[in-house]
Amino acid sequence: DEIPKAIKASQIFLACLSAKSANKQGYIQRELRIALDILGEMLPGTIFFIPMRLEECEIPDLRLAQVGLNLRDIHRLDYWEEDGFEQLERAITYQFKLEPEEPIQPVIVPEEPKQPVIVPEEPKQPVIVTQPLSVFNFEIVEVNAKGEQIKKESKQSQYFSQDLGNDITLEMVAILGGTFTMGSPAGEGYDYGEPQHQVTVPPFFMGKYPITQAQWQAIASRTDLKVKQDLEPNPAYFKDRPDSDRRPVEQVSWYDAIEFCARLSKLTVREYRLPSEAEWEYACRAGTTTPFYFGETITGELANYNASNTYADEPEGEYRGQTTPVGQFPPNAFGLYDMHGNVWEWCLDPWHDSYQGKTRTDSEVWDKEQSAEQYLLDKNNVIQLLSDKRMRVLRGGSWDLIPRNCRSAIRGRYNPDNRCSINVGFRVVCRFPRT
């Protein structure tokens, strides 16, 4: 009884995994399951859990299906590596916003620990850190098939702000889990590639906006964080304009996006990555079942796309012919902006022509050749992913596409090394309880 109470009350919970403790059955794994169970009950963002390996060892396969958590899915610290203490230091610094000059001392577990100890025989432990969430207010709109507004509603969502340095931040919105119908009904879109099926999605966080040029530059310029490949600091076609910093980055390949996420994870000691295709559509729909989260159609006043073409009975609108600053148009009910149009967004999944044959109902990456664990962005996995030549999924449409190709269910694809497209960007996610 005391361990669950202490986990909920603590701000930092350290536990360690060694080859001996990781493979030991009994109370050690029971206490790990207790911690995971509590994480599943907590509001997304309340606890930050990082397994810290004291030596090279395999993390136990502890899965709690009812809350969609597996210990292996959680971003880890490798304390035995040369920069192990720096990894731990960055985790604490970023979570608690300590001043740079304030010393961070190694954690010593007392004989009668005040913090819960998952692995009692080890002197150090994995990290669980409290992450406070803020609230923001916004308004959503709904339109009919003529593009006429029929509803306007005030909403609230929770988020946290990730510091990228130099006054650049990344806002991550809490997305509560649920079950939804993925794909489109007959007659809406491209039936061969969008068959409807049920998918259950655990809670996670998603970027409020596509990654902007300023956010890209903040990470791409950090060569000290390089994992595998160089990143062009300013690749966008629509750059050198007064509002370029707020425009989405484009002309970035899937490989570039993977390297970006790996660097961001290394900087923050959180597991940032691209969304799975299922996560992306769930987040875009935000509880809606219509072609767009705005309703039966879309207009040029609601999103940036080729509005000189129409989808239903709405009037023709403006074709801007370029990207627009993020956040310029109304969000969906989760508080996410620019999910329709502006730039295509990379997803983790390799391309499949159709969902037909997909038997899984979870939201993990659908990959017949690799497990979900191989998409965790440690160095070895990044090296492997950056040599994978399979085409990858794009979602959301872009500024130059007709409305039919900007629906919630629309699917696109490109080769992973394609960085020539001025209409392709991405946004990031991190899964609860990584923040």
N, C-alpha and C positions, 0 to 999 in steps of 0.2 A: 504493500500500500504506500510506503514512503517513497519508493522509486518513482512511480507515476506522478505523485505530488511534487517531488523535487524537480522532475523534468519540466513540468508545466510552469514552475515558479522560477527556474533558473534562467539567467541571461546567457551564460556560457556553459556548455556541457561538453567536456572533453572525454574521449575514450579512444583506445588504440587497438589496432589489429596487428597481430604478429602471426607467423605461420602456425604457431602452437595454438593461440587463442582462436584464430579464424576457423580452424578445423575442429575445435572442441565442441562436442555436443553437450546438452544439458542446460544449466542455468545461464551460461554466457549467451547462448543463442536465444534463450527465453527472454532475457533482458533486452537483447537487441530487438526482438519482436515487440516487446512492450513499448520501446521507444518509437518504432515505426507505427504501431497502432495509435499512439498518442499524436504523432505527426498527422496521421490521417484524419483525426478528429479536430485538429486545430484549424483556425482560419488560415488560408494560404498567406504565407509571408510571416507568420508568427514565429517560426523556428527555422533556423538555418542549420542543416545537418551535413557534416562532411566527415566521412570515414577517414581516419589518418593511419596509414600503414607505417609501422615502425621498421619493417623490412619487406622485401618483395614477397608477396603472398597473394593467394586468390581470395577475393572477397566472397563471403558466404552467399549462396543463392537463397536469400530470404525474401519471399514474395508474399505480400498481403493483397490478394486479388480484390478484396472488397473495397480497398481504398486506392488501388492502382499503384502501389508502391513496391519497389524492390530495392534492397540495400545496394545492389550492383548498379542501379540506375543513378545513384547519387554521386555527385562530383567529389572526388577524394583528394586528400593531401598525401603525398609520399614523403614522409618525414625523413626517410633514410637517404633521399637524394641530396646532392650537394647543397641545393637551395631550399631544403626542407623547412628550416626555421623561417626563412624569408616567406615561404608560402603561408605558414601559419601566421606570421606577422601581418602579411597583407590581408588575410581574412579578418583578423581582429581590427586592424586599422580601418578597413572599408566598412565594417559593420557598425563600429562605434564612433567613426569620425574623430579618432584621436588626433591631437596635434602632432606634427611630424617630430617635434623635439621630445615628446613624451615617451620615455623608454617603455618597451614592451618586453617583459621578462618571461623566460620559459615557465610554463605552468608546472607547479609541483603539487602532486596529489598528496594531501595530508593523510595521516594514519586513520583518522576518522573524517572522511571527506564530507564537506558540506554540499558539494555538488554530487549528483548521481554518478556512479562508476559502473559502466557497462562491463568492462573487463577488469575485475578487481586485482588480478595478479600483475597487471602491467602498470608502469609508472606514469604513462601518458595516455591520452584518450582521444577518438574522433570528436569533431567540433559541432556543436549545435548552438547557433547564435540567434538571438532575438532580432527581428527586423521590423521596425515600426512602419506602419502603413499610413498614408495620408488619404484624404478624400477629395475628389474633385466633382464639380457639378457641370452638367451639360444638358442640351436639349436635343431630342430626336424628332424626326418628322416622318410621316407616312403619306404616300401619294396614291391616287387611283390610276387606272389605266390611261387616263388623259393627262397625267402628270400634275393633277390638281391636288394641293395639300388637303388631306382629310383629317389629319391628326397631328398634334404637337404635344410633346410630353417632356417634363423635366425628369432627369435621372441623376443618379450618383454612382460612382465607382471608386474603388480603392486602388492605390498604386504606391510604388516606391520609386525614388529617383536615384539612379546610379551615377556617381561622379566619374567622369572620364578624364578629368583634369582640364586646366585652362578655362574654367567656367563653362565647360560643355557637360551636359547631363543627358541621360537616357532614361525616359519615363517608361516604367513597366507596369501594365495594368493587370490586376487580379481577375482571372477568368475562372468562374466557378465551374466545376465539372457537371456532367449530365449526359443524357443519351439523346441523339438526334438522328434524323433521316438524312443521310449523305447522298448526293446525286440529284438528278432532276426527273420530274414526271414526264411521261410521254407528251411530246408536242412542245416542250419548253426549249430544249436545246439540242444537243447531239446525243441521241439515245444510245448509240453504240458505245459511247465512252463514259456515260454518266448514269448507269443503272442505279436505282435507289436501293439503299440497304441501311440497316441500323448500326450505329457505332456508339460506343460508350467512351467518354473522354474524361480522364481525371482532371482535377484542377491544375492550372498552370498560370504563368505570367506571360504576357505578350507585349511587345513594343507598342506604345500608343500610336506611333507613326512608323512608316518605313524609315530605315536608316538614312539620315540626312548626310549631305556632303560634309558638314562640320563634324558630325559624329564619326564618319568614315575617316576623315583626316586625323582626328584625335587618336585613333587606334592604328591606322596604317603608318603613321609617322613614328610609331614606337617600335623601332627596329630591335630594341632590347627584348621585346616580347615575341620576336619571330619564332614560329614553331617549325615551319617547313619552307615556305616560299615568300618572296618579296611581294609587297603590295604597292601599287602606284598610289602616291598620296592624294592625287587630284585627278581621277580618271574621267570625271563626268563630262559629257558633251555640253550640257547646259550650265557651264561654270562661268566665272568672271562676270557675273551679273549682280546687281545690288542685293538681290534676295537669294543668291546661290546657296548660302549656308543653310537656309531653311528648305531648300529643294531636296528631293530624294537623290541619293547617289545613283548613278546608272553607269553602264559600260563596265560592269563587274561580273565576272564569271561565277559559276557555282564554286569552283575551286577557291576563288578570292573570298567568297562569303564564308566558306569553311575555315580558311585561315583567319579571317576577321573574328569569327566566333571563338576560335581556339585562343587567339591573343586576348580577347575580352575575358574569357574564362580564366586565363592565366593571371591577368591583371587583378581581377576581382575575387578570385577563388570561388566563383560560382559557375555552374554548368550552363553556359549560354550556348545556343545552337539555333539552327533553322527549325521552323515548325515542320511537323509531319503534314502530309496532305490533309489528313482527317482533322488534325488540330486547326489547320488554317481555315477549312470550310466551317467548322464548328464556331470558331471565333468570328468569322465573317457573318454568318447567319444570325448569331446572337439571339437565338430563339425563333427566328422567322422561318417560314416555309415558302415564301414568295421568291420570284426570280432574283430580286434585289432586296437588301435589307431595308430599303426605302419603301418597298411594296411591289405593286404589279409592273412598274416600269421605273425609268430613271430619266432625269433631265440634266441639261447642262448647268443648271443652278445647284445641282446636288453633287456633281462629281466632274472630274476632268477626263473626258473621253471624246471621241468624234461624234459630237451631238448633232452634226448635220445629217446624221442618219437616225432613224427612230426605231423603237422596239415595239411599242403598242400604238396607242392613239395620242401620244403626247406631241406637241409641236416641235419642229426642228429647233435646234439651239446652236450655240457657239462651238466652233472647232478651234481650239486654242493653238494647236500645233506644237506644243511643248509641255514640259512638266510645269507644275505649279507648286508653290511652297506648301509643305504639309500642314494639315489642320485648317485649311481654308474652307472646307465644306463640312456639312453636318456629319457627326459620327453615328455609329450604330448603337444598339442598346447596351453594349458592353463598354462603350466609351472609346472605341477604336476608330481611327480616322483613315481615310484614303484606301479602304479595302476594295472599292470599285474604281478601276482606272488609275490614272497617274503613272504608276510603273507596275509591270509584272513583278511578281515576288517569287523568288526561289523557295522551293521546299526541299526537305531532305530526300524524299522518296525517289527511287529510280522510276523511270516511266513504264507504265503498263497501258496497253491500248484500251483496256476496259477494266472495271471492277469485277467483271464476270470471273468466277473462279476464286474470288477472295472469300475465304471461309472465316477468317478472324473478324471479330466484332470490336476489337480494341482500337485505340487510336495510334498505336506505335507505327513506325515506318514499315511499309509493306515492301519487304525485300526477301525474295526467295533464296538469295545467295548468302546473305549476312544476317546475323542476329541484331537485335536492337542494341545490345551491349557494344557492338562494334561501331556504333555511331556516337559513343561517348568520346569527347574530343581530347583524349590524352595523346601524347606524341606519336605513339605507334599507330593508333587508329587514324590520326590525321594523315600520316604518311601513306597509309593504305587507301584512304578515301581519295587522296589527291592523285592517285594512279588509277582510279576506277573510271573507265571511259564511257560508262552507260549514260544515256540521256537522263536528264532530271526534270522533275515536274515544275511548272510555273503556274501561278494562280493570280486571279484578280483582274486581268486585262490591263490596259494602259491608255495613255493619253491619245494614241493614234488609232484606237480600235473602235469598231461599231459597238453599240450597246449590248448586242447579243453575246459578244465576246468579253463582256465585263460582268457577267452574272456571278452569283455566289458559287454556282456549280461548274463554271467554265474551267477547262483544263488545257494547259499548254505545255510545251516541252522545248528544250534546247540542249545542245551538247554542253557538257560541264565546263569546257574550256572557252566557251563563247563569251568574249568580253567586247564584242563589237556592237552590241545592240543598245541603242540610246533610249530604250523603253523598258529595260530590265533592272530591277533593284532587289531589295529583300528587307525583311524585318526579322527580329530575333525573338526567341522565347526562352524562358527558363522554367523548369518544371518544379512545382511544389514537391518537396520542401527545400529546394535549393536556395531560397532567398529568405 
